[in-house]
Amino acid sequence: MRVEVFTVDDMPRINEGDDLARLILERVRLEDNDILAIASSVVAKAEGRVRNLSEITPSAEAYRISRKLDEDPRFVEAVLEESCEILIESPFILVRRPDGHVCVNAGVDRSNIEEGKIILLPRDPSASAARIRSRIYESTGRRVSVIITDTNGRAFRVGQTGLAIGTSGISSTRDWVGLRDLFGNVLTITNEAIIDEIAGFANLMMGEGDGGTPAVVIRGLSLFEDVDAFHEIIRDEHEDMILRALRRVRLG
């Protein structure tokens, strides 16, 4: 197998209303089965998911949590509004979003944006991925997969990595159960999180800071499927032992 991974260079600064698919197609020629990984921040900007802190009125709950964290209560209010469940309040805010994604600060970000503003995650990242995929097909006839990525920390390990927060045109996992390993043993539990593996490498290629690029093409994996299957990677909350443990701790 030969896999090629390259960045989509010279992307402009993204503003509300920009057509990301068009901007990418102006800079790279996509092929069938390509995987296009796009940073959530530029998707959010194109969709107008930017807020001025000055326009946010904190609630009593936001003030209460902000005092624990020595944080701007307006920022905390934005986090609360983007969340459906608070799992940890201190020393950081860990939340569950409406799509089941668990992350710090609900993905609300103050980087890569002007001072006094914040970027929210796309409201429905998989719907965003589907729109971009459809736009590419309409423009080129190419069948590609789209993964929206975000940088996340990890339990039990230091450092951040890229994770998929929305997809279109690719399955979330690859199930090896029932196949045999090199020694003939039947695999019983191996379910590979392919979208997160791809997102992690894409994040490495994108880089961080002012030298980063928000879009990466992965060519040669041939994982295209005409599906919208991101939900399959979110563990059922009734089977998620860590989620249940966090709830027990929070409830005391």
N, C-alpha and C positions, 0 to 999 in steps of 0.2 A: 504493500500500500504506500502511496505517496500522497502527502497532504501539504498543501500550500496555504500559508496564512499571511495576509498583508493588510496594512492599514489603508483607509481611504483618506488620502492626504489632501491638504489645502481646503479643508472644510471651513466655511465662513462662520462667524459668530451667529448663533441661531436666535431668531426672534419669533414672537407669536405670529402664527399664520404661515410660517415658512413650510415649504413642501420638502420634507426630508428625503423622500424617495427621489424626487427630481434632482436635488442637490447631490445625492450620492451617485445617481446615474450619469450626471454630467462629469463625474470624476473617475468612474470605473465601469468596465464592461462586465456585467454579470453573466454567469453561465447557469444552465440548469443544474440543480442540486447544490448550488452554492449556499452557504449559511452566512447570513448577514447579522452580525452582532452590533447593537447600537446602545450607547450609554443612555441610561434613563434620563439624565439631566437635560440632554438636548431634545429628547422626545417631550419632556415636560415643558421646556421653553417654547417649543413649537406649538404646544397645545394651550399655552397661556397659563400654565400652572406655576406662576410666580406671584408672590404676594409682598406688599410693603408692610413691614412690621408696624409702621405708624398707623395703619388702617385696621389693626387687630385690637379688639377690646378683650382683655383677659377676664376669665371667669374666676369665681372664688376658688374653685378647684385648681386652676392654673396658678393663682397666687400661692396657694398652700404648698403645691409641689415645688414651685420655683424657689421658695425659701429653703427647702431642703437641699437644693442643688446650687444655690447662688446663681440662678439662671434668669434670663429675661422672661418675665411672665407672658409676654406676647409670643415668644417662641414656644413656650410650653403650651399655650392655648392652641397654637397651630398644630402641635403634636397631638393634643387631645382630639381636635376636630378631625384628624386623619385616622383616628384609631377606633376600633370597636371594643377593645379590652386592654386595660393597663395591667401588665404582669409584674413589673418592678418599677418603683418610683425613685429609688436611690440605691447606689450612687449614680445611676443613669436611668433613663426612662426606656423600658423595654415594653413593646406593645404588640398586639395582634391587629393586623389591618383587616378590613372587610373581606379581602380575598383569601385570608388565612395566613398570609405572609407575616412572620414574626421578625421584628427588627428593632434596632435602637432608634428612638426619636421618630418612629413612623416613616423613616426615610427623609424627613424634612432636613434640608441642607442649607448651610450658609456659605459654602465654597462655590467657586465658579459663577459668582453673581455679585452685583454691585452691593456696596455696604448699605445696610438698612433694608435689604430684601432677602427673601428666602425662596428656595425652590422646593416644591412638593413633588412627590412621585406622580407619574401619570395616573389619572383616576382609575383606569382599567388598562394596565400594561399589555395584556393579551389582545384586547381590542385594538390598541395602538399598533401592535405587531401585525395583526390581521389587515389593518388598513394599509400599512406600508407594503406588505406582501402583495395585496391586491393591486395597489398602484403600480408596483414593479411589473406585475404580470400584464396589466393593461398597457403599459408603455413598451414592454419588450417581448412579451410572450414567454419570458423565462419563469420557470417554477423554482422558487428559492424558499428557504426557511429563514425566519426572522426571530432573533432572540433579543429581548430588551434586558440589559444587565444593570446591576447596581453593586456597589461595594459594600460588603458586610463583614462584621467581625464574626468570630466563631467561638462557641463554648469550648473550654478546655485547651484552647490554643491561642498563642499570641499572634497578632497581625490580622490584616483584612485580606479578603479575596473577592473576586467577582462571583456573583450568583445571578441566575436567571430569575427575573421577576415577572416575565410575561413572554409568551412564545406563540408562533403560528407557523404551521408547515413542518412540524417535527414532533415526534413523541417525546415525552419528558424522560422516560427511562427505557433501558434495554434489559429485558428479562432473560437471564441465562439459566433459570431454573429448568431442570430436566436434561440439560446438556451435560457432557462429560468433560472432566479436566484431563490433563496430560497423563494421569495415572488410571484413567477409566472410572474415577469416582463420579457419581451423579451429583451435580450441583443442586442444592436445595434452597439456598437463601439469597443468591447473588442477583441483585436488581440494581443495575448501574445507572446512576443519575447523570445521563449524558448531557443534558442541557446545562447543568452546573459545571461539569468538566469543561465544556466548550466555553462557557461564560468566564471561567477562571483564566483560561489561556487568553481569551480575547482581552480581558482586563489587563493582563501582563503586556499585551501588545499596545493597548491604548495608552498606557502610562498615566501619570497623575500630574497635577500642577499645570503651569502655563505651556508645557511642552506636549500635553496630551492630545490625542486625536479621538473623536467620539465614535468612530465606526471602523469595523474590522470585517474582512471577508475570509471565510474558511472554505477552502476548496479541496475536494477529494474524499470527503467522508461519505457522501451519498446517503444521507439520512433523511432526505425529503419524504414527507408523508402529508397528504392533503387533510390535515387534522388541526384542531385547536385543542391541545391536550395538556395545557399547563397545570390544570387543577389536579392531575394525577400525581404530581410530585408533593402536594401538600398532604401530610399525614392526617388521617381522620382524628379529630380532637379527642374522641373517646378512646383511641388506641395510643395516643401520644403521652407516654409516661412523664416526659419532662414538662410538658404543658400542664399536666394534672398536678405534678409536684409543685410547680410555680404557683398554681392556683391555691393549693393547700397552704403554702407558706404565706401567701398574701392574705388569706382569710384567717390565718392564725390558728 
